[in-house]
Amino acid sequence: MDYMQYLNDIDMFLGPFPFGNTNSIVVTVGLPGVCKTGREVFERIDSAMFMRAYLPGWLVADTVEEYVEAAVRLANNHEERESLRRYMLEKNVVQRFFEGRPEVFGEMVLDLVNQQKAALKTA
């Protein structure tokens, strides 16, 4: 509960990189932030979460320069931060993480296994 209170006391976050937050709790409290994407899976999780929550693309940086630019923009624009926070809370963006068809992953893995079995039979 203390951690959640700390999150409620701040109005933005900066995702660390190259490994990212990989932590969706900041989205659940409507906390806007900036992240940097990259080649590694850990660098991609935050950006995927931001996109899944329909957050503006400028919050996801491809370069260190873009990251700094977005961080400065967010830090210097209280009204924009508040607007993002209201949007996230009013639209309950965290719910987006529970939408879709989770069984698709299992279906795709099963399909790959079946393809491998078929390939072994013809080899």
Secondary structure, 3 states (H helix, E strand, C coil): CHHHHHHHCCCCEECCCCCCCCCCHHHHCCCCEEEECCCCHHHHHHHHHHHHCCCCHHHEECCHHHHHHHHHHHHHCHHHHHHHHHHHHHCCHHHHHHCCCCHHHHHHHHHHHHHHHHHHHHC
